[in-house]
């Protein structure tokens, strides 16, 4: 039997590191172990921190032997890991706001608990945000079960940035919003294969939002409001990641990065009540405050947990 796993000290954890990885989780011990294994395989940057905040119905997922071993592996290789519980649940946005409050790092990687990162992924994202100097960069997740499902009609959404990303105000019904189709299934993987990038090469492309793996400049995320909008949301909601990204995009710009090293585990979603979209409520608030009315929804819905149609 393994010995008890110390959770770590929140005060000690709050150091001025370059990067912290923030992982919310609920009822996913196996998936969390795979996510942490991906983090343990990253070779740069040195000493990044990891916060895991659990909202499981029973015991915390990080206490599962496989997940606990990955926590120990991270600590053994010089990565501070803070393990917390956030109960009672007050919604996805509140959970992310809580995670953000635990970090003082210059960069924060919002990583879902069902995403495995290939070696070198974090180093590439950190390099990209340093060069692009925008609000966020991200890796959209690949669904490998869709590898043989080629959808050329969705590939037109790939448009590279020529230089530093510029701020964009993106709303439903616009051509910019439909960029999200590129991130379904294995579309981005197919586009990346067509690019034939050389060793160490990467490209930045225009996005509406990215699900699963997004690296923020923490100061810019906080200046854009972070996830503080959770107080105006019902407990059961989704789209909190989209809402935060739209706010950062409109102020500082953002980009997707290829190649993406993020792979979706394709597990069943734990978000079963999808009636309320955070981003839609915030768009409605802006419209009421005097912005031009948003166009009708194009049909591209928030697909944070699904990589399929």
C-alpha positions as CSV (number, residue, x, y, z in Angstrom):
1,X,0.0,0.0,0.0
2,X,1.3,3.5,-0.8
3,X,1.8,6.0,1.9
4,X,-0.4,9.1,2.4
5,X,0.1,11.8,-0.2
6,X,0.8,15.2,1.4
7,X,-1.3,17.9,-0.3
8,X,1.3,20.7,-0.2
9,X,1.2,24.1,1.4
10,X,-0.8,26.9,-0.5
11,X,1.4,29.6,1.0
12,X,4.6,27.9,0.1
13,X,3.3,27.1,-3.4
14,X,2.7,30.8,-4.2
15,X,6.1,31.6,-5.7
16,X,7.0,33.8,-8.6
17,X,7.7,31.0,-11.1
18,X,7.5,31.3,-14.8
19,X,4.7,28.8,-15.1
20,X,2.0,27.0,-13.2
21,X,-0.3,24.4,-14.6
22,X,-3.9,24.6,-13.3
23,X,-6.0,21.4,-13.5
24,X,-9.6,21.2,-12.3
25,X,-10.9,17.6,-11.9
26,X,-14.0,15.7,-10.9
27,X,-14.7,11.9,-10.8
28,X,-11.8,11.1,-13.2
29,X,-9.0,9.3,-11.4
30,X,-7.8,7.4,-14.5
31,X,-7.9,10.4,-16.7
32,X,-6.2,12.6,-14.2
33,X,-3.4,10.0,-13.9
34,X,-2.9,10.2,-17.7
35,X,-3.0,14.0,-17.6
36,X,-0.4,14.2,-14.9
37,X,1.8,11.6,-16.7
38,X,1.9,14.0,-19.7
39,X,3.0,16.8,-17.4
40,X,5.7,14.6,-15.9
41,X,7.1,13.9,-19.3
42,X,7.7,17.6,-20.1
43,X,11.3,18.5,-20.1
44,X,10.9,22.3,-20.0
45,X,10.5,24.8,-18.5
46,X,12.3,23.7,-15.3
47,X,10.4,23.7,-12.1
48,X,6.9,24.6,-13.3
49,X,4.3,24.2,-10.7
50,X,1.1,22.2,-10.8
51,X,-2.2,22.7,-9.0
52,X,-4.9,20.0,-9.0
53,X,-8.3,21.0,-7.5
54,X,-10.7,18.2,-7.0
55,X,-14.5,18.3,-6.8
56,X,-15.2,14.5,-6.9
57,X,-18.3,13.1,-5.3
58,X,-16.2,10.7,-3.2
59,X,-12.6,10.7,-2.4
60,X,-10.2,13.0,-4.4
61,X,-9.1,11.6,-7.8
62,X,-5.4,12.5,-6.9
63,X,-5.5,9.9,-4.1
64,X,-5.9,7.1,-6.7
65,X,-2.6,5.1,-6.7
66,X,-1.9,5.9,-10.4
67,X,-2.5,9.6,-10.0
68,X,-0.7,9.7,-6.7
69,X,2.4,8.1,-8.3
70,X,2.4,10.8,-11.0
71,X,2.2,13.5,-8.4
72,X,5.2,12.0,-6.6
73,X,7.0,11.7,-10.0
74,X,6.5,15.4,-10.6
75,X,7.7,16.4,-7.1
76,X,10.7,14.1,-7.4
77,X,11.8,15.9,-10.6
78,X,11.5,19.4,-9.0
79,X,8.0,20.4,-9.8
80,X,6.0,21.7,-6.8
81,X,2.5,20.2,-6.7
82,X,-0.4,21.6,-4.7
83,X,-3.4,19.3,-4.2
84,X,-6.7,20.9,-3.1
85,X,-10.4,20.2,-2.8
86,X,-13.1,22.8,-3.7
87,X,-16.4,21.9,-2.2
88,X,-19.3,22.5,-2.4
89,X,-19.3,22.9,-6.1
90,X,-20.3,26.4,-7.4
91,X,-19.7,25.9,-11.1
92,X,-16.9,25.5,-13.6
93,X,-16.1,29.2,-13.7
94,X,-15.8,29.5,-9.9
95,X,-13.5,26.4,-9.9
96,X,-11.2,28.0,-12.5
97,X,-11.3,31.3,-10.6
98,X,-10.2,29.5,-7.4
99,X,-7.4,27.7,-9.3
100,X,-6.2,31.0,-10.7
101,X,-6.1,32.6,-7.2
102,X,-3.6,30.0,-6.0
103,X,-1.0,31.0,-8.5
104,X,1.4,34.0,-8.8
105,X,3.3,32.6,-11.8
106,X,3.8,34.8,-14.8
107,X,2.1,32.2,-17.1
108,X,-0.7,29.9,-16.3
109,X,-1.7,26.8,-18.3
110,X,-5.3,25.9,-18.0
111,X,-5.3,22.2,-18.7
112,X,-8.4,19.9,-18.6
113,X,-8.2,16.6,-16.7
114,X,-8.8,14.6,-19.9
115,X,-5.9,15.8,-22.0
116,X,-2.5,14.1,-22.4
117,X,0.4,16.3,-23.5
118,X,3.1,14.9,-25.7
119,X,6.7,15.7,-24.7
120,X,7.9,19.2,-25.7
121,X,4.3,20.7,-25.8
122,X,4.7,23.1,-22.9
123,X,8.1,24.3,-24.0
124,X,6.7,25.1,-27.4
125,X,3.8,27.0,-26.0
126,X,6.0,29.0,-23.7
127,X,8.3,29.8,-26.6
128,X,5.3,30.9,-28.7
129,X,3.8,33.3,-26.1
130,X,7.1,34.9,-25.4
131,X,7.6,35.6,-29.1
132,X,4.0,36.6,-29.9
133,X,3.5,38.7,-26.8
134,X,-0.3,38.2,-26.9
135,X,-2.8,37.3,-24.2
136,X,-2.9,33.5,-24.7
137,X,-1.7,30.7,-27.0
138,X,-3.2,27.2,-27.0
139,X,-3.1,23.7,-28.3
140,X,-6.5,22.4,-29.5
141,X,-7.0,18.8,-28.7
142,X,-6.8,15.9,-31.2
143,X,-9.3,13.1,-31.2
144,X,-7.3,10.1,-32.4
145,X,-10.4,7.9,-33.0
146,X,-11.2,10.3,-35.8
147,X,-7.8,10.0,-37.5
148,X,-9.3,8.4,-40.6
149,X,-12.2,10.9,-40.7
150,X,-10.8,13.6,-43.0
151,X,-13.0,16.7,-43.3
152,X,-11.5,19.1,-45.8
153,X,-14.6,21.3,-45.6
154,X,-13.5,22.3,-42.1
155,X,-9.9,23.0,-42.9
156,X,-10.5,26.4,-44.4
157,X,-10.8,27.8,-40.9
158,X,-7.0,27.5,-40.6
159,X,-5.6,31.0,-41.2
160,X,-2.1,31.9,-40.0
161,X,-1.1,35.1,-38.2
162,X,1.4,37.1,-40.1
163,X,3.3,38.6,-37.2
164,X,2.0,39.4,-33.7
165,X,-1.7,38.5,-33.1
166,X,-4.0,41.5,-32.9
167,X,-7.0,42.0,-30.6
168,X,-10.2,40.7,-32.1
169,X,-13.8,41.1,-31.0
170,X,-15.4,37.8,-32.0
171,X,-19.1,37.0,-31.7
172,X,-21.5,34.2,-32.7
173,X,-22.6,34.3,-36.3
174,X,-19.5,35.9,-37.7
175,X,-17.0,34.1,-40.0
176,X,-14.4,34.3,-37.1
177,X,-16.7,32.3,-34.8
178,X,-16.8,29.4,-37.3
179,X,-13.1,28.9,-36.9
180,X,-14.1,26.6,-34.0
181,X,-14.9,23.8,-36.6
182,X,-11.2,23.4,-37.2
183,X,-10.9,22.0,-33.6
184,X,-13.4,19.1,-34.0
185,X,-12.4,15.5,-34.5
186,X,-8.8,15.3,-35.9
187,X,-9.1,18.3,-38.2
188,X,-6.1,20.1,-36.8
189,X,-3.9,17.0,-37.0
190,X,-4.8,16.7,-40.7
191,X,-4.0,20.4,-41.3
192,X,-0.7,20.0,-39.5
193,X,0.3,17.0,-41.6
194,X,-0.3,19.0,-44.7
195,X,2.0,21.8,-43.4
196,X,5.0,19.5,-43.2
197,X,6.8,21.5,-40.5
198,X,10.4,20.8,-39.8
199,X,11.9,19.9,-36.4
200,X,11.3,22.7,-34.0
201,X,9.1,24.7,-36.3
202,X,5.7,26.0,-35.3
203,X,3.0,28.3,-36.6
204,X,0.5,30.6,-35.0
205,X,-3.1,30.7,-36.4
206,X,-6.3,32.7,-35.8
207,X,-8.8,31.2,-33.4
208,X,-12.2,32.0,-31.8
209,X,-11.5,29.9,-28.8
210,X,-9.6,26.8,-27.8
211,X,-10.7,24.0,-25.5
212,X,-8.6,21.9,-23.2
213,X,-5.1,23.4,-23.2
214,X,-4.6,27.2,-23.1
215,X,-1.5,29.1,-21.9
216,X,-2.4,32.6,-20.6
217,X,-0.3,35.6,-19.7
218,X,-1.7,35.6,-16.1
219,X,-1.6,39.4,-15.7
220,X,-3.5,39.9,-19.0
221,X,-6.0,37.2,-18.0
222,X,-6.6,38.9,-14.7
223,X,-6.8,42.4,-16.3
224,X,-9.5,41.0,-18.7
225,X,-11.6,39.9,-15.7
226,X,-10.3,36.3,-15.3
227,X,-13.2,34.1,-14.3
228,X,-14.7,36.6,-11.8
229,X,-18.0,36.5,-13.8
230,X,-18.8,33.2,-12.0
231,X,-20.8,35.2,-9.5
232,X,-23.3,36.2,-12.2
233,X,-23.7,32.6,-13.4
234,X,-26.0,29.7,-12.2
235,X,-24.1,26.8,-10.7
236,X,-24.8,24.6,-13.7
237,X,-23.1,26.1,-16.7
238,X,-20.5,25.5,-19.4
239,X,-18.5,27.8,-21.7
240,X,-16.5,29.5,-19.0
241,X,-13.3,28.9,-20.8
242,X,-14.7,30.4,-24.0
243,X,-16.0,33.5,-22.1
244,X,-12.5,34.2,-20.6
245,X,-10.8,33.7,-23.9
246,X,-13.2,36.1,-25.7
247,X,-12.4,38.7,-23.2
248,X,-8.6,38.3,-23.5
249,X,-8.9,38.1,-27.3
250,X,-10.7,41.5,-27.5
251,X,-8.0,43.2,-25.4
252,X,-4.7,41.4,-26.2
253,X,-5.2,38.9,-29.0
254,X,-4.5,35.2,-28.9
255,X,-3.5,32.3,-31.2
256,X,-3.6,28.6,-31.7
257,X,-0.3,26.9,-32.1
258,X,0.6,24.0,-34.5
259,X,1.8,21.4,-34.1
260,X,-0.5,20.7,-31.2
261,X,0.8,18.2,-28.6
262,X,-2.6,17.9,-26.9
263,X,-4.5,14.7,-27.2
264,X,-8.1,14.2,-25.9
265,X,-8.7,11.1,-23.9
266,X,-12.3,11.0,-25.3
267,X,-13.9,10.0,-22.0
268,X,-17.5,10.7,-21.3
269,X,-18.2,14.3,-20.3
270,X,-18.8,15.2,-16.6
271,X,-20.7,18.3,-17.7
272,X,-24.2,17.0,-18.1
273,X,-26.2,20.2,-17.8
274,X,-25.3,22.3,-20.8
275,X,-28.3,24.7,-20.9
276,X,-26.4,27.8,-19.9
277,X,-23.4,29.1,-21.9
278,X,-21.3,31.6,-19.9
279,X,-20.0,33.3,-23.1
280,X,-23.6,33.8,-24.3
281,X,-24.7,35.5,-21.1
282,X,-21.7,37.8,-21.2
283,X,-22.3,38.7,-24.8
284,X,-25.9,39.5,-23.9
285,X,-24.6,41.8,-21.1
286,X,-22.4,43.6,-23.5
287,X,-25.2,44.1,-26.0
288,X,-27.4,45.5,-23.3
289,X,-24.6,47.9,-22.4
290,X,-24.7,49.4,-25.9
291,X,-22.7,47.1,-28.2
292,X,-24.1,46.2,-31.6
293,X,-26.4,43.2,-31.4
294,X,-24.6,39.9,-32.1
295,X,-25.6,38.0,-35.2
296,X,-27.6,34.8,-35.0
297,X,-25.7,31.7,-33.8
298,X,-24.0,30.0,-36.7
299,X,-24.6,26.6,-35.2
300,X,-21.0,26.1,-34.0
301,X,-21.5,25.2,-30.3
302,X,-19.1,25.0,-27.5
303,X,-17.3,21.6,-27.7
304,X,-14.9,21.7,-24.8
305,X,-15.4,18.0,-23.9
306,X,-16.2,16.5,-27.3
307,X,-13.9,16.2,-30.3
308,X,-16.6,14.6,-32.5
309,X,-19.4,16.2,-34.5
